[in-house]
Structures are given as C-alpha cells and as structure tokens.
Amino acid sequence: MALAAVYPHGALLLASPVSAAARLLALLPSAAFWQTVLFSASRILGGFFLGCGLAVPLAAAAAARPWAADLLAPPIAAAKAVPAASFIILALVWLDGRSLSLFISALMVFPPVYLNVLEGLRAADTRLLEMAQVFQVPFWRRAWGIYLPQVLPYFRSAAALGAGLCWKAGAAAEVIGIPEGSIGERLYMAKIYLQTPDLFAWTAVIAVLAALFEKLFLLGIDQLAGKAGRW
C-alpha cells in the first residue's frame, strides 16, 4: 500500500496507511463523526437484535412443531442462497434508505441464529427433560437449567457469525440506499470524490465497531452460560 501510494497520482487509487490513519485521527474529534457512527450503529445493531429476537422463538416453535419447521424451511433456504445485494435492491422498493440497513442486518442474522438454535434445542438431553416432567419441574426452571445450557453454545457460534454479517450487509445496504448521515453515505461520497483516505478510514471504523461489538456480545453470552451452568 505504501509503495503504491508513492507513484504519481497513486494516492487517488490507494491511500497509504499513514494518510488513512491521519484522516481517521482527524475525524475522531468531530461531533459529525460520532453522529454518523451512532446513526449506523443504532440501525445495524438494531437489525442484529431484531434478527435474534425473531429467530429464537421461531426456532423454539419449529423444535416443538415439525410442521412449523417445514413451513419455515423454504424462506430460510432462500435467505441463505440469495445474495444480500438482491435483497437490498428489492427492499428499496418497500423501505426508505434510513431503515434499509436495519432490515438487511436482521435478514442476514436470522438464518444462522434460527438454524443453530433449532439444532441446539433438538440436541437437548431427553432423559433430563423426562426427569423434569416426572418431577413436575416448572417450565421456567427447565428452560434455565436444561434448554439454556444446551442452546447457548449453538447460539454463541451463530452470534459470532451474525455479528460480522450484520455489519457487512448493513454497510452495503447504506452504500446502496445512501441514507443521509450514515457510514454508507460517507463511503459512497469518498468513492465519488476519490477521497481514498476517507474510504480506508471509514472502513477501519466498521471493522473496529464489528470486532468490538462481537467481543462484548460474546462476553455477555459467556457470562450468561456461566450462570446457567451453576443452576
């Protein structure tokens, strides 16, 4: 990167790490930077939690009722196979750019969380469940002491995957929808005006935010797993 940047007009095509870092440091103190980060993070993370919030109860319904699993199988397969860009363009017919990243992030997170949680529920120890039924253990204690420890490792794997997917898909949705005040808009403007340092700086912001959120979220899951294990 540094070698490419020293060629004539090379900085227009490929910014050096120094110029990208300098641009990022220049952006950090500005209120507009943090407003942009908050705008995109609220929608992308909102989509993550929305996808998880829909996937978990639907996976529970599918585990309890085989017909529900059969009903959900075709849309899940379509969500896994169809490129995110196709969903983004189609969603623009129904949604405005400001809510597009929330919808796309939720859509990308839903399939892995649903499938992993469903697998975890199906793998629950039937002997423990039968014993709990014989001793008439309340449902909430069964959920906390049997289902939760069984499902959490599956959910953790899906969350680790979904945390990265939601940021990538959400940022792509913003680049296409170009909502005002978003990170995607900043990326698009950087591309239009050949502001390569800005492009690299905002890309670094997305990577840092995705990594930080994933680490914090997985830490919360690990703490919850520890509490469930001590039940």
For each residue, the residues with C-beta under 8 A, 3 or more apart:
1: 4 5 14 15 16 17
2: 5 6 16 17 18
3: 6 7
4: 1 7 10 13 14
5: 1 2 10 11 14 15 16 19
6: 2 3 10 16
7: 3 4 10
8:
9: 12 13
10: 4 5 6 7 13 14
11: 5 14 15 16 19 196 197
12: 9 194 196
13: 4 9 10 196
14: 1 4 5 10 11 196
15: 1 5 11 19 20 23 196 197 199 200
16: 1 2 5 6 11 19 20
17: 1 2 20 21
18: 2 21 22
19: 5 11 15 16 22 23 196 197
20: 15 16 17 23 24 196 197 200 201 204
21: 17 18 24 25 201
22: 18 19 25 26 197
23: 15 19 20 26 27 197 198 200 201
24: 20 21 27 28 201 204 205
25: 21 22 28
26: 22 23 29 30
27: 23 24 30 33 201
28: 24 25 33
29: 26 33
30: 26 27 33 34
31: 34 35
32: 35 36
33: 27 28 29 30 36 37
34: 30 31 37 38
35: 31 32 38 39 181
36: 32 33 39 40 181 182 183 185 186
37: 33 34 40 41 183 205 209
38: 34 35 41 42
39: 35 36 42 43 179 181 182 183
40: 36 37 43 44 101 170 171 174 182 183 184
41: 37 38 44 45 209
42: 38 39 45 46
43: 39 40 46 47 98 99 101 102 105 170 182
44: 40 41 47 48 101 102 105 166 167 170 171
45: 41 42 48 49 105 166 213
46: 42 43 49 50 102 105
47: 43 44 50 51 101 102 103 104 105 106 107 108 109 166 170
48: 44 45 51 52 105 106 109 162 163 166 213
49: 45 46 52 53
50: 46 47 53 54 102 105 106
51: 47 48 54 55 105 106 107 108 109 110 113 162 166
52: 48 49 55 56 109 113 159 162
53: 49 50 56 57
54: 50 51 57 58 106 110
55: 51 52 58 59 109 110 111 113 114 117
56: 52 53 59 60 113 117 155
57: 53 54 60 61
58: 54 55 61 62 68 72 114
59: 55 56 62 63 113 114 115 117 118 121
60: 56 57 63 64 117 121
61: 57 58 64 65 68
62: 58 59 65 66 68 69 72 114 118
63: 59 60 69 118 121 122
64: 60 61 68
65: 61 62 68 69
66: 62 69 70
67: 70 71
68: 58 61 62 64 65 71 72
69: 62 63 65 66 72 73 118
70: 66 67 73
71: 67 68
72: 58 62 68 69 75 76 114
73: 69 70 76 77
74: 77 78
75: 72 78 79
76: 72 73 79 80 110 111 114 115
77: 73 74 80 81
78: 74 75 81 82
79: 75 76 82 107 108 110 111
80: 76 77 111
81: 77 78
82: 78 79 86 87
83: 86 87
84: 87 88 104 108 169 172 173
85: 88 89 172 176
86: 82 83 89 90
87: 82 83 84 90 91 104 107
88: 84 85 91 92 100 104 169 172 173 176 177
89: 85 86 92 176
90: 86 87 93 94
91: 87 88 94 95 100 103 104 173
92: 88 89 95 97 100 176 177
93: 90
94: 90 91
95: 91 92 99 100 103
96: 99 100 177 179
97: 92 100 174 177 178 179 180 182
98: 43 177 179 180
99: 43 95 96 102 103
100: 88 91 92 95 96 97 103 104 173 174 176 177 179
101: 40 43 44 47 104 105 170 171 173 174 177 179 182 184
102: 43 44 46 47 50 99 105 106 170
103: 47 91 95 99 100 106 107 173
104: 47 84 87 88 91 100 101 107 108 169 170 172 173
105: 43 44 45 46 47 48 50 51 101 102 108 109 166 167 169 170 173
106: 47 48 50 51 54 102 103 109 110 166
107: 47 51 79 87 103 104 110 169
108: 47 51 79 84 104 105 111 162 165 166 169
109: 47 48 51 52 55 105 106 112 113 162 165 166
110: 51 54 55 76 79 106 107 113 114
111: 55 76 79 80 108 114 115
112: 109 115 116 158 161 162 165
113: 51 52 55 56 59 109 110 116 117 155 158 159 162
114: 55 58 59 62 72 76 110 111 117 118
115: 59 76 111 112 118 119 158
116: 112 113 119 120 154 155 157 158
117: 55 56 59 60 113 114 120 121 151 154 155 158
118: 59 62 63 69 114 115 121 122
119: 115 116 122 123 154
120: 116 117 123 124 150 151 152 153 154 155
121: 59 60 63 117 118 124 147 150 151
122: 63 118 119
123: 119 120 150 154
124: 120 121 128 129 146 147 150 151
125: 128 129 146 150
126: 129 130
127: 130 131
128: 124 125 131 132 146
129: 124 125 126 132 133 142 146
130: 126 127 133 134
131: 127 128 134 135
132: 128 129 135 137 141 142 146
133: 129 130 136 137
134: 130 131
135: 131 132
136: 133
137: 132 133 141 142 145
138: 141 142
139: 142 143
140: 143 144
141: 132 137 138 144 145 231
142: 129 132 137 138 139 145 146 147
143: 139 140 146 147 148
144: 140 141 147 148 228 231
145: 137 141 142 148 149 228 231
146: 124 125 128 129 132 142 143 149 150
147: 121 124 142 143 144 150 151
148: 143 144 145 151 152 224 228
149: 145 146 152 225 228 229 231
150: 120 121 123 124 125 146 147 153 154
151: 117 120 121 124 147 148 154 155
152: 120 148 149 155 156 221 224 225 228
153: 120 150 156 157 225
154: 116 117 119 120 123 150 151 157 158
155: 56 113 116 117 120 151 152 158 159 221
156: 152 153 159 160 218 221 222 225
157: 116 153 154 160 161
158: 112 113 115 116 117 154 155 161 162
159: 52 113 155 156 162 163 214 217 218 221
160: 156 157 163 164 214 218
161: 112 157 158 164 165
162: 48 51 52 108 109 112 113 158 159 165 166
163: 48 159 160 166 167 210 213 214 217 218
164: 160 161 167 168 210 214
165: 108 109 112 161 162 168 169
166: 44 45 47 48 51 105 106 108 109 162 163 169 170
167: 44 105 163 164 170 171 206 209 210 213
168: 164 165 171 172 210
169: 84 88 104 105 107 108 165 166 172 173
170: 40 43 44 47 101 102 104 105 166 167 173 174
171: 40 44 101 167 168 174 175 183 184 187 206
172: 84 85 88 104 168 169 175 176 184
173: 84 88 91 100 101 103 104 105 169 170 176 177 184
174: 40 97 100 101 170 171 177 178 179 182 183 184 185 187
175: 171 172 178 184 187 188
176: 85 88 89 92 100 172 173 184
177: 88 92 96 97 98 100 101 173 174 184
178: 97 174 175 182 184 185 188
179: 39 96 97 98 100 101 174 182 184 185
180: 97 98 185
181: 35 36 39 185
182: 36 39 40 43 97 101 174 178 179 185 186
183: 36 37 39 40 171 174 186 187 202 205 206
184: 40 101 171 172 173 174 175 176 177 178 179 187 188
185: 36 174 178 179 180 181 182 188 189
186: 36 182 183 189 190 198 202
187: 171 174 175 183 184 190 191 199 202 203
188: 175 178 184 185 191 192
189: 185 186 192 193 195 198
190: 186 187 193 194 195 196 198 199 202
191: 187 188 194 199
192: 188 189
193: 189 190
194: 12 190 191
195: 189 190 198 199
196: 11 12 13 14 15 19 20 190 199 200
197: 11 15 19 20 22 23 200 201
198: 23 186 189 190 195 201 202
199: 15 187 190 191 195 196 202 203
200: 15 20 23 196 197 203 204
201: 20 21 23 24 27 197 198 204 205
202: 183 186 187 190 198 199 205 206
203: 187 199 200 206 207
204: 20 24 200 201 207 208
205: 24 37 183 201 202 208 209
206: 167 171 183 202 203 209 210
207: 203 204 210 211
208: 204 205 211 212
209: 37 41 167 205 206 212 213
210: 163 164 167 168 206 207 213 214
211: 207 208 214 215
212: 208 209 215 216
213: 45 48 163 167 209 210 216 217
214: 159 160 163 164 210 211 217 218
215: 211 212 218 219
216: 212 213 219 220
217: 159 163 213 214 220 221
218: 156 159 160 163 214 215 221 222
219: 215 216 222 223
220: 216 217 223 224
221: 152 155 156 159 217 218 224 225
222: 156 218 219 225 226
223: 219 220 226 227
224: 148 152 220 221 227 228
225: 149 152 153 156 221 222 228 229
226: 222 223 229 230
227: 223 224 230 231
228: 144 145 148 149 152 224 225 231
229: 149 225 226
230: 226 227
231: 141 144 145 149 227 228
